[in-house]
Amino acid sequence: MKFSHPLGNEKYNTPAGEVPTDIPSLFWRAVWSQKARELGGECPSVIDGYHFISEAQYNELIRRVIAPMNLKAGQSMLECGCGSGAFLKAVDLACPGLKLFGVDYSESMLEAARAKMPGAAFLFGDIRNLSQLEDESFHHSAAFAVLCYLNHMEEARQALDELVRVTKPGGCIFLGDTSDAGKKAEAMQLLREIWHPRAVPDYLFLEKGFFRRYAAARKLAVRIIGMDQPELAWYPPGFLRYSVYLYKSGCS
Protein backbone atom coordinates (compact mmCIF):
# COMPACT_ATOMS: atom_id res chain seq x y z
CA MET A 1 0.00 0.00 0.00
CA LYS A 2 1.38 3.42 -0.96
CA PHE A 3 0.97 6.60 1.06
CA SER A 4 1.13 10.18 -0.09
CA HIS A 5 3.73 11.20 2.50
CA PRO A 6 6.85 9.55 3.93
CA LEU A 7 6.19 7.64 7.15
CA GLY A 8 9.80 7.39 8.27
CA ASN A 9 11.46 10.33 9.96
CA GLU A 10 15.08 10.19 11.09
CA LYS A 11 14.42 12.72 13.85
CA TYR A 12 12.00 10.35 15.55
CA ASN A 13 13.36 6.92 14.67
CA THR A 14 17.14 6.98 15.05
CA PRO A 15 18.29 7.65 18.60
CA ALA A 16 22.08 7.77 18.77
CA GLY A 17 23.96 4.50 19.05
CA GLU A 18 23.24 0.95 18.02
CA VAL A 19 20.88 -1.30 19.94
CA PRO A 20 21.15 -5.13 19.68
CA THR A 21 18.06 -6.67 18.08
CA ASP A 22 18.40 -10.29 19.24
CA ILE A 23 15.97 -9.77 22.18
CA PRO A 24 13.12 -7.58 20.85
CA SER A 25 11.78 -6.45 24.25
CA LEU A 26 15.21 -5.16 25.30
CA PHE A 27 15.68 -3.45 21.93
CA TRP A 28 12.36 -1.62 22.26
CA ARG A 29 12.98 -0.67 25.88
CA ALA A 30 16.26 0.99 24.87
CA VAL A 31 14.72 2.74 21.86
CA TRP A 32 11.69 4.11 23.73
CA SER A 33 13.81 5.22 26.68
CA GLN A 34 16.11 7.17 24.41
CA LYS A 35 13.23 8.64 22.41
CA ALA A 36 11.73 9.98 25.64
CA ARG A 37 15.01 11.61 26.63
CA GLU A 38 15.56 13.21 23.21
CA LEU A 39 11.96 14.18 22.35
CA GLY A 40 10.75 15.37 25.74
CA GLY A 41 9.55 18.67 24.29
CA GLU A 42 7.28 17.02 21.72
CA CYS A 43 3.61 16.13 22.29
CA PRO A 44 3.05 12.70 23.89
CA SER A 45 1.71 11.05 20.73
CA VAL A 46 4.94 11.89 18.89
CA ILE A 47 7.12 10.58 21.72
CA ASP A 48 5.05 7.39 21.78
CA GLY A 49 5.68 6.71 18.09
CA TYR A 50 2.68 8.27 16.33
CA HIS A 51 4.55 11.07 14.56
CA PHE A 52 2.93 10.10 11.23
CA ILE A 53 -0.51 11.38 12.30
CA SER A 54 -1.43 14.67 13.96
CA GLU A 55 -2.16 14.97 17.67
CA ALA A 56 -5.81 15.70 16.84
CA GLN A 57 -5.99 12.53 14.72
CA TYR A 58 -4.40 10.50 17.49
CA ASN A 59 -6.96 11.80 19.99
CA GLU A 60 -9.77 10.92 17.58
CA LEU A 61 -8.30 7.44 17.08
CA ILE A 62 -8.33 6.80 20.82
CA ARG A 63 -11.81 8.27 21.26
CA ARG A 64 -13.18 5.79 18.74
CA VAL A 65 -11.35 2.67 19.91
CA ILE A 66 -12.19 3.09 23.61
CA ALA A 67 -15.93 3.46 22.98
CA PRO A 68 -16.62 -0.30 23.48
CA MET A 69 -14.99 -0.14 26.92
CA ASN A 70 -18.06 1.64 28.31
CA LEU A 71 -16.02 3.94 30.54
CA LYS A 72 -17.80 6.07 33.13
CA ALA A 73 -16.61 9.08 35.10
CA GLY A 74 -15.40 8.11 38.56
CA GLN A 75 -14.06 4.74 37.43
CA SER A 76 -10.37 3.84 37.47
CA MET A 77 -8.30 2.63 34.54
CA LEU A 78 -4.77 1.24 34.35
CA GLU A 79 -2.72 1.45 31.17
CA CYS A 80 0.31 -0.82 30.91
CA GLY A 81 3.09 0.32 28.61
CA CYS A 82 1.87 3.88 29.06
CA GLY A 83 4.94 5.53 27.52
CA SER A 84 4.80 9.29 27.83
CA GLY A 85 1.06 9.28 28.54
CA ALA A 86 -0.40 9.88 25.06
CA PHE A 87 -3.13 7.25 25.38
CA LEU A 88 -4.15 8.34 28.88
CA LYS A 89 -4.21 11.98 27.85
CA ALA A 90 -6.50 11.14 24.93
CA VAL A 91 -8.71 9.01 27.21
CA ASP A 92 -8.99 11.92 29.64
CA LEU A 93 -10.14 14.18 26.80
CA ALA A 94 -12.69 11.64 25.58
CA CYS A 95 -14.01 10.66 29.02
CA PRO A 96 -13.27 13.25 31.70
CA GLY A 97 -13.50 12.26 35.34
CA LEU A 98 -11.67 8.93 35.23
CA LYS A 99 -8.99 8.01 37.75
CA LEU A 100 -6.03 7.22 35.51
CA PHE A 101 -2.96 5.11 36.26
CA GLY A 102 -0.01 4.18 34.07
CA VAL A 103 2.76 1.58 34.27
CA ASP A 104 5.89 1.53 32.12
CA TYR A 105 9.31 -0.14 32.22
CA SER A 106 11.14 3.01 31.07
CA GLU A 107 11.99 5.61 33.72
CA SER A 108 12.54 8.29 31.08
CA MET A 109 9.08 7.60 29.63
CA LEU A 110 7.57 7.82 33.10
CA GLU A 111 9.33 11.13 33.69
CA ALA A 112 7.79 12.50 30.49
CA ALA A 113 4.36 11.10 31.41
CA ARG A 114 4.38 12.69 34.86
CA ALA A 115 5.26 16.07 33.34
CA LYS A 116 2.51 15.88 30.72
CA MET A 117 -0.22 14.18 32.81
CA PRO A 118 0.13 15.52 36.38
CA GLY A 119 -3.39 14.37 37.21
CA ALA A 120 -2.57 10.70 36.66
CA ALA A 121 -0.47 8.33 38.78
CA PHE A 122 2.48 6.57 37.15
CA LEU A 123 4.39 3.54 38.41
CA PHE A 124 7.49 1.69 37.25
CA GLY A 125 6.65 -1.85 36.20
CA ASP A 126 6.34 -4.42 33.43
CA ILE A 127 3.13 -5.67 31.86
CA ARG A 128 4.43 -9.24 32.19
CA ASN A 129 4.65 -8.96 36.00
CA LEU A 130 2.41 -6.54 37.89
CA SER A 131 3.01 -8.15 41.26
CA GLN A 132 3.19 -4.73 42.94
CA LEU A 133 -0.52 -4.28 42.16
CA GLU A 134 -3.28 -6.04 44.08
CA ASP A 135 -5.98 -8.20 42.52
CA GLU A 136 -9.01 -6.35 41.13
CA SER A 137 -7.54 -2.90 41.77
CA PHE A 138 -8.96 -1.12 38.69
CA HIS A 139 -12.33 -0.93 36.98
CA HIS A 140 -10.67 -1.28 33.56
CA SER A 141 -7.23 -1.94 32.12
CA ALA A 142 -5.58 -1.33 28.77
CA ALA A 143 -2.49 -1.96 26.70
CA PHE A 144 -2.41 0.10 23.51
CA ALA A 145 0.16 -0.99 20.91
CA VAL A 146 2.15 -2.87 23.57
CA LEU A 147 1.86 -6.64 23.02
CA CYS A 148 3.74 -6.33 19.71
CA TYR A 149 6.93 -5.43 21.65
CA LEU A 150 7.00 -8.65 23.67
CA ASN A 151 9.25 -11.56 22.74
CA HIS A 152 6.83 -14.45 22.21
CA MET A 153 3.28 -15.68 22.69
CA GLU A 154 3.85 -16.98 26.22
CA GLU A 155 4.77 -13.46 27.32
CA ALA A 156 1.54 -12.23 25.72
CA ARG A 157 -0.37 -14.77 27.85
CA GLN A 158 1.49 -13.58 30.95
CA ALA A 159 0.52 -10.01 30.14
CA LEU A 160 -3.13 -10.94 29.65
CA ASP A 161 -3.15 -12.89 32.91
CA GLU A 162 -1.85 -9.85 34.77
CA LEU A 163 -4.32 -7.44 33.14
CA VAL A 164 -7.23 -9.74 33.91
CA ARG A 165 -6.02 -10.22 37.50
CA VAL A 166 -5.87 -6.51 38.33
CA THR A 167 -9.22 -5.69 36.67
CA LYS A 168 -12.40 -5.69 38.72
CA PRO A 169 -15.39 -7.92 37.86
CA GLY A 170 -17.57 -6.13 35.33
CA GLY A 171 -14.55 -4.37 33.80
CA CYS A 172 -12.99 -4.37 30.36
CA ILE A 173 -9.45 -5.29 29.35
CA PHE A 174 -8.62 -3.39 26.14
CA LEU A 175 -5.79 -4.53 23.85
CA GLY A 176 -5.57 -1.90 21.15
CA ASP A 177 -3.58 -1.62 17.93
CA THR A 178 -2.80 -5.35 17.98
CA SER A 179 -0.66 -6.53 15.05
CA ASP A 180 -2.55 -9.10 12.94
CA ALA A 181 -0.56 -12.30 12.34
CA GLY A 182 -2.49 -12.85 9.11
CA LYS A 183 -0.97 -9.71 7.63
CA LYS A 184 2.59 -9.97 8.89
CA ALA A 185 4.35 -9.51 5.54
CA GLU A 186 2.40 -6.35 4.69
CA ALA A 187 2.81 -5.05 8.21
CA MET A 188 6.58 -5.46 8.30
CA GLN A 189 6.88 -3.63 4.98
CA LEU A 190 4.90 -0.70 6.42
CA LEU A 191 6.81 -0.80 9.72
CA ARG A 192 10.11 -0.58 7.87
CA GLU A 193 8.76 2.56 6.17
CA ILE A 194 7.64 4.05 9.48
CA TRP A 195 10.93 3.26 11.24
CA HIS A 196 13.23 4.04 8.30
CA PRO A 197 16.18 4.39 8.39
CA ARG A 198 16.43 2.38 11.63
CA ALA A 199 16.29 -1.41 11.26
CA VAL A 200 13.83 -3.01 13.67
CA PRO A 201 13.20 -6.61 14.78
CA ASP A 202 9.94 -8.31 13.87
CA TYR A 203 6.97 -7.35 15.99
CA LEU A 204 5.05 -10.02 17.88
CA PHE A 205 2.08 -10.79 15.63
CA LEU A 206 -0.95 -12.49 17.16
CA GLU A 207 -3.86 -14.32 15.56
CA LYS A 208 -7.37 -13.32 16.53
CA GLY A 209 -7.95 -16.94 17.50
CA PHE A 210 -5.34 -16.54 20.25
CA PHE A 211 -7.61 -14.07 22.04
CA ARG A 212 -10.77 -16.10 21.39
CA ARG A 213 -9.18 -19.21 22.90
CA TYR A 214 -7.85 -17.21 25.85
CA ALA A 215 -11.27 -15.68 26.49
CA ALA A 216 -12.97 -19.08 26.35
CA ALA A 217 -10.47 -20.60 28.79
CA ARG A 218 -10.88 -17.72 31.23
CA LYS A 219 -14.67 -17.44 30.78
CA LEU A 220 -14.41 -13.89 29.47
CA ALA A 221 -16.64 -12.29 26.88
CA VAL A 222 -14.63 -11.10 23.89
CA ARG A 223 -15.13 -8.63 21.09
CA ILE A 224 -12.62 -8.07 18.27
CA ILE A 225 -12.88 -5.05 15.96
CA GLY A 226 -10.63 -4.30 13.02
CA MET A 227 -9.00 -0.87 13.02
CA ASP A 228 -9.65 -0.50 9.29
CA GLN A 229 -12.88 1.36 9.96
CA PRO A 230 -14.00 3.89 7.30
CA GLU A 231 -13.86 6.67 9.89
CA LEU A 232 -10.14 5.90 10.43
CA ALA A 233 -9.13 5.80 6.75
CA TRP A 234 -6.39 8.37 7.49
CA TYR A 235 -4.65 5.96 9.93
CA PRO A 236 -1.97 4.15 7.85
CA PRO A 237 -1.55 0.91 9.87
CA GLY A 238 -5.29 0.46 10.47
CA PHE A 239 -5.78 -2.23 7.82
CA LEU A 240 -3.10 -4.35 9.54
CA ARG A 241 -4.30 -4.13 13.12
CA TYR A 242 -7.30 -4.83 15.33
CA SER A 243 -8.56 -4.12 18.83
CA VAL A 244 -9.55 -6.70 21.43
CA TYR A 245 -12.01 -6.16 24.29
CA LEU A 246 -12.17 -8.77 27.06
CA TYR A 247 -15.02 -8.37 29.54
CA LYS A 248 -15.00 -9.83 33.06
CA SER A 249 -18.40 -10.92 34.30
CA GLY A 250 -19.83 -9.81 37.60
CA CYS A 251 -20.07 -6.50 39.43
CA SER A 252 -17.29 -4.69 41.25
N, C-alpha and C positions, 0 to 999 in steps of 0.2 A: 504494500500500500504506500502511495506517495503522498507527501504532505507539502503544502505550499511554502513552508518556512523550515529552516534547519532546526532540528530538535537538540542536537548536541551544542554545548557551549563550554569552551575550555575554562572560562572563569568559574563555572559551577562544578565541573566534573574532574578537574585534575589538581587536587591538592598536592603540594610538593612532596617528593619522595615516592619510592616504590613500595607497594604493599603486597606481600605474598598472597597468592590466590588459591593455595591448596586447601585451606579451610575457609569456606565462604563466610561463615558467621564472623570469624576474626577479621577477614578482609573488610566486611561491611562495617564492623564496629570501628575500625581504624579510619575508614573513609568518612563516615558520618561524624565522628569526633572531630576530625580535622576540618570538615566543612563548617561545623558549628563555630569553631575558633576563627576561621577566616571570613565567614559570611555573617557574623553576628549582627551587622547593621542592616541586613536585608529583612524582608518580611518573612514570617515563619514558613509559609508555603514554599518559598524559594529555598530556604535552608533545608527543608525536608524533602527536596528533590523535585518539586513541581514548578520549576522555572519555565517550563514550556507552555504553561497556561497562566492567565492573569490571576491576581489574588481574588478578584470578584468571581471569576470562573471557578476557582478552587472552592470558594465558599458556597457557590451554587451546587457544585458537585456533592459536597458534604451534606448540604440541606436535603438534597434528593435521596441520597443513599441511606440516611439515618431515619427517614420517614417510617419504614416498617418496624423500627425499634419501639415505637409508641412511647416516647419519652414524655415525662411530665415534670413540670416545675416542682422543686423540692426533693426530687429523687437524686440519687448519687450514681455517678458513672466513673468507672476506671478505664483508662486507655493504657494498654501495654505497648511499648515501643513508641512512646509519645513524641520522641524527637524534640524539636523546639516548640512544640505546642500548637502547630497549625491546625490539626484536626480538632483539638479541644476548643480552640478559639472560634473555629467555624461552628462547632456545636453550640457554643455559648450564644453566638449570634442567631442561630436558627431556633434555639429553645432556651431562652433566658430563664434563670432561676434554678438551674441544676447545680448540684455540688460535684465539682469536677476534680478528678485525681489522675495523675499520670505517673507511669513507671518507665524508666529507660536505663540501658546499661552504659550510657555515655554521659560522663559528668559534664562535659562541655555542652552537650545538648540540653541537659537539665538546667545548666546555668542560663542558657538562652531562653528556655521555657519559663523559668521563674521570672526573668526580666520582662517577658512579653505577656505573661498570664499571671499577674500577681494574685488574682483571686482564686487560683487553683492551687492544689497541693501536689508537689512532685517528690517522688521517692526514687532512690537508686535501686535497680533490681533487673531481673531477667525474666522474660515471659515464660521461660522453660522451668523456672523455679521461683514461685512467689511465696515461699515459706514464711516470709515476714508478715504476710497478710492472713488474717483469720478467715475461716470459712464463712461464706454468705455475708460478706462485708459490704457489698455494693448492689444497688438495684439492677444495674446493667454493667456490662463490660464490653470492651472493643479492642480490636487490633486492626488498624487500617494500613494495608500495604506493608505487613510485617512478616507473615509466615514465609514469604518468598526468600527471606534472608537467612532462614535456618538451614541446617546442613542436610537433613534427611527427614523422611516421613515420620519416623519415631519421635523426633523432636517436635514435629507438628502435633502429634498426639499428646505429648507432654504439655505443650502449650495449651491445647484445648482442655485437657484435664484441669489445669490450673485456673483457666478462665471460668470454667463451669463451677469449680469448687468455690471461688470467691464471689460468685453471683448468687443473689438471693432467689428463692423460689418465686416464680412469676416474672422473672427478669429475662432479658435478651442478651445473648452473646453475639456480637456483630464482628464478622471477619470480612472486611472490605478490601476491594482491589486485589482479589485473589488471582494469581496467575493460573490460567487454564492449561492443564497438561495436554489437552487435545490440540492446542495451538502453539506448542512450544517453538517450533521452527520459525513461525512468523513472529512470535514474541521476541525471540532472541535477536532477530534481524532488526526489529524496532528498538530494542534496548541498546543495541550497539550504536544505533543512530543517536539515541538520547544521551548515552554516556560518552560518545566520541569526543576526544580521541583516547580516553582511558579504556583499557581492556578490562572487562569484568567477568567474573565466573558466572556459570549458569545459575539462574534463579532456581528455587525449589518450586516446581510446578506440581499442582495437585489436581486430581480428577474430582469431578463433582460427586462421583460415587463414594469417594473417601469420606465426605461429610455426611452423606446419606447413611452409610454403614455406621459411622460413629454415632449419629443421632439415634439410630435404631437400637444400638447397643446400650446407650445411656438413657433411653426412653425420653428423648427430647423431640419436640416438634422442630421441623426444619423447613426453611424456605430459601431457595436459591434464585437469584435474579441476575441476569446478565447486565453488564455495565454498558452494553451497546444500545442503550435506549435512544430513541430519536431526539429526545430533549438534551442529550449529552453528545450530540454529533461532533461537537468541537473538541471533545476529549480524545486525543490520539490513541491511547492504549485501550480504550473502552471495549473494542471488539475482541480483545484478547483476555479480558478479565471478567470476573463475576463477584457478586457479594453473597455471603452466607449469613443467615439469621437462625440461630439456635435458641429455642424458647424452653425455659424450665417451667414445669407445671407447678401449681400450688400458689399460695399467697405468702408474701413476706410479712 
